[in-house]
Amino acid sequence: MLRTVITGTGSYIPPFVQSNQAFAKHLFYTEEQEPLNKSPEEIIEKFKQITGIAERRYTTNELNTSDIGAIAAKRALENSGADPEHIDQIIVAHNFGNVVKNTIQTDAVPSLASRIKHALGISNPDCVAYDVLFGCPGWVQGLIQADAFFKAGIAKKALIVGTETLSRVIDMYDRDSMIFSDGAGACVVEFKETGDPGTGILGMTAQTYSIQEVEYINMGMAFNPESDPRIRYIKMKGRKVYEFAIKHVPAAMKDCLEKSNVSIDQLKKIFIHQANEKMDQGIINRLFQLYGIMEPPENIMPMSIHWLGNSSVATVPTLLDMVRNNKIENHSIKEGDIILFASVGAGMNVNAVCYRC
């Protein structure tokens, strides 16, 4: 049986650690540009209780989004043993292109995928490089796209990268700025004979909700009334995003499992976008409740948000790479395990992929 199989993974974890205490001297404002009536210490403590984030990672000043994506991509290629010249597609998920440190302009021309292909030194013109803009679910959507191209007979081997430097598009006067971080993750996928039951992608689900939901995550001016109104930053309606995710992500995950003919008791791990600890736990709880199970199995959901923060498209592939390399305590995967990738983000987009290791 021909299936899309992950043959290698890689990631880049930035070296600069930004602890919660680094925000202790910040002045935080509301969306109405009024000072929050709580001390930074109180805001930080409540933030940690809700999100689970104690620290996050920022990359070094000289590296851009495409640079760290290329590092993760190179590691994935090395891990897979694939010849870079035999890659048919390079699919790169991001949201803001390259943002040079201390500038305010995003740069996505040429595409980040083309820049990463250049950095990898791939000369084969039949290796098509393109970007995916799908919010935080971008890397998972890259998996879905690669699988579709494989089944259409257009390609046989692809490199999928999720990379972001969110530290350069955050409003430091907005408490949500503490959520976001930098990072990159990548994988190599191949369309190959796997036998029966065999490894590979078993099924997928993808959705876009863009009526009243379209502005839940957007770009807007800084909350500080003295800030330059011409400069825009990533903004999020936190409560709306939370309610949306709890309602729609578990349903999409269940739909994906049903399309894959997989029962909930067969599921070994869930690699969910590292958005917010409370939200992710709520999504997992709700998924199992849809099957009449009140308590999810122990260690079903590896997490990295506590020390890596939310690096958008990079969270799922980075988490996968760490678990594959036994870098997350009490979490591992082995041959035959069925796992689920899932994400939610700006758009508002939701997706899930079921995979047998």
N, C-alpha and C positions, 0 to 999 in steps of 0.2 A: 504494500500500500504506500503510495506517495504522499508524504506530508511535509509541512514546513517545520524544520527542526532547528532549535538553537544549538549551534556548535561551538560557540565561544562568547564570553562576556568580558567586559572591562569597565573600569570607572576611574574617575578623577575626584578625589576628595581634597578640597582646598586646604592649605596649611594654616590660614589665619583663623584663629578661634575668637569669635565675638560672643562673650558671655552676656547674660542678662544684665549683670551689673554695669556693663558698658553703657547702658541706657539710663542709668540712675540720675544723671544730671540733665537729661533731656526734658524739654517742656513739651507736653502733649496737648493737642487741641482737638476739639470736636469737629464734625463735618460742617457745623455752622460757624467755624473759626473762633470758637470761644474756648478759653483755657479749661481743661478738665479740672474739676474741683477735688482732685485727689492728688496725693504726692506721687512722684515717680516710683517710689518704693512700693506703694500700695498697688499701683497700676501693674508693675512688673510681677508682683506676687500673684495677683489675680490672673494675669496672662499665663503664667506658668501652670497654675492650677487647671486652666481650661485647655491649653494647647499641649502641655507636657514638655514644652521647649525650655531647656536650660541654657543651651548655647547653639550657635549656628556657625557655618563656615563661609568665609569670604575669600575669594582668590586674590592673588598678588596683583599689583597695579599694572604690570606690563602685559598680563594675559587677558585676552578677550574671550567671548563666548565660543567663537570658532576654534581658538587655541586650545581651550580645555576640552572641547569636543573632540579635537584631533588626538589628544592624549588618550582619552577613553577609547576612541576608535582603534588606535594603534594597539592598545592592550587587548582589545577584543579580537583583533586579527591574529595577534600572536597566540592568544589562548586557543583560538580555533584551529590554528595551523593553516589557515586559508592563504592562498597566494593573492595578494591585493589586486593583481592584474586580472584575476578571474572574477572579481566582484562585478555583478551586472548593474546593481543600483546602490546608491548611497542616499538614504532617506534621513534627513536631519530635522528633528522637532525642536522648536524654540518658540519664543514669543516676541522678542525685542531685537533680534539681530545682534550685532556687535555694538556695544556702548563703551567707547573709550573712557577710562577713568577720568573723572572731573570734567566730562563734557555732558551735553544734554541731548545729543542727537543720536538716533539709532541708525545703524548702517547694515543693510541687508542686500546691497548690490556690490559685488556679485553675491549670490546666495551663500549662506554658510556652508551648504553641502559642497558647493564648488570650491570654497576655501579649504574645507577639510580634505577634499580629494587632492587638492594641490599640496597641502601639508603632508599628506601620505605619499606623495610622489607617484600617484597612479596615472599612467600615461594612456591607458586604453580608452579611446573615445567612446566605445560602446558601453562603458560604465557611466550610466546616467545619474547625475547628482541633482537632487532637488530638495526643497524645504517643505515642511508641513507646519502650518499654523492652525492648531486645534486646541489651544489652551493647554492646561496641565495634562490632559489625556493624549498629548501629541505623540509620545513614544509608543504607547499602546496602539494608537491609530497607525503608526508606522508598521507595526507588526501585522495589522489587519491589511494594510495596503500591499505589503510584500507578499503575503499569502495569496491575495487576489491576483497579483501579477504572475506569481508562480503558476497558479491554476489556469491562467489564461495562456500559458506557454511563452510568456514574454521574457521571463528571467528565471534563473535557477539559484542564484546566490546574491544575498543583499547584506549590507551593513546598515544598521539602524542606530541612530545616535539621538540622545536627548541631552541638551546642553543649555545652560542658562547662567547669567550673572545678574540676578535680581537685586543685588546690593546696589546696583547703579541706577535703578529706576524707582527706588523707594523714597517716600516722604518721611524724613526723620521726625517730623512733628505729629505723625499719625502712629498710634500705638500698634496698628497692624504691620508697621514696618518691621517689628520684631519677629514676625513669622518667617520672613523670606530670607533666602540664602542663595549661595552659588554652588554649582556642581555639574557633573557630566557623567552619563552612563551610556554604554553601548553594547550591542550584541551583533553577532554574525548569524544569519539564518540561511539554511539551504533546503532546497526541495529535493527530497531523496526518498528512496525506498526504505521503509522502516519495519516491514513485516506486520504481523497481526498478533496482538493489538497494536504494537509499535508505538514509538514516541511521536511527539509533534503536536501541532495545533489541532484541537478537536472541534472548536466552534468559537463563535464570537458574536458580540452585540455592539452596536454603536447608535447613538441618538444625539440629536440636537434640539434643544428647547430654546426658542429665540423670539417669543412674544413678550410677555412681561418680564421674562428671565434674562433678556439679552444684556441688560446693563448691571447685572449683579456683580460682575467684575469688569472694570473699565479703567480708563485713564482720566485723571482729573487734576485740578490744581492743588497745591499744598494747603494744608489746614491752617498754617500760620498766616494771619491776615497781612503780614508784612512781606510775604514771599512774592516773587515775580509771578504774576498770573499767567504769563505766557509759557511757563514751564509746567509740564504735566507729569504725573507720577501714577504708578499702579494703585488702584483703589478697589475696595471690596466692601460689599454690604454683607457683613459677617453673619448676621442672623438669617438673612435671606438665603445665603449660600448653605448654611447649616441645614435649614429646613428643606431646601431643595435636595441636598445630598441624601439626607435620611429617607426621603420619600422615593427618589428615583434610582439611586445607585443600587440598593439591595434588589429592587425589581429587575434591573438590567442584569445583575449578576445571576439571579435565578433564571432569567430568560436564556442567558448564555449556557448555563449548566444543562438546561432542558434541551437546547439545540445540540449540545454535545453528548446527549444521552448519558449524563453523569449524575448520580444521586449525591445528595449533600454529604452522606456518610463516607463517600469515596474521596472527598476533598481533604488533602493533607496540609496545604498552605495557601494563604491568600496574600498576594503582594498588592497592597492597595496604596494608592497615591498618599504620600505622607503630608497631609494637609494640616492636621490638627488631631491630637490624640483623642480628645473627647468625641469628635465627629467620626473618626475612623472606628472607634469602639462602638459607637452608636450604629454605624452602618453594618458592622459585623453582627451585632446583636439582632438587628432587624432582619438581616438575611436569614439567620437561623430560625427566628420567630416565624418567618414565612413558611417554614417547614414544620412548625409546631414544636420547635426545640427552643427552650427558654434560656439555656446556657451554652454558648459556643464551646467547642473543645479547647482544652488548655494548649497554649503555644500554636494556635492556628494562624496567628498574624504576627510575623516579624515586624519590628519597628526600628526606625533610625532617627525619627524626628526629634528625639530628646537631645541629641548632640549634633545633628546635621541640619535641623530646621527644614523648611519647605523650599526645595530647589525646583519646584514645578515639574517640567518634563523629565528631569533627571532623577526624581525620587525612586520610581519603580525600577528602572534598569540598574541604578546604584545598589538598591536593596537586594535585587536578584544576584548581582555580582558578589556582594558581601556574603550572602547566605551560601552561594555555591562554593565560596572559599572559606566557609566556617568562621566568619568574622562576626556573626551575631550569636550571642550566647543562647543556648537551648534551641537553636534553629538549624536545620539541615534538610537537604532534599536528596533523594536517591532514585535510582532507576525504577521506573514504574509508578512513582508518585504522581498524582494528579494535582495540579496547582491552578490558581486562578489569578489573573492580572485584572485590576480594575482601577478606574480613575474618573475624576470629575473636575471640571474647570470651566474657564471663561468660554462663553458661547451662547447658552450654557451647554456644554458637551459632556456626555457620559459614554463610557465604553467598558468592555470586558472581553477577555480572551481566556479560554480554557485550554490547558496544555498538559500533556502527559510527558514526564521526564524520561 
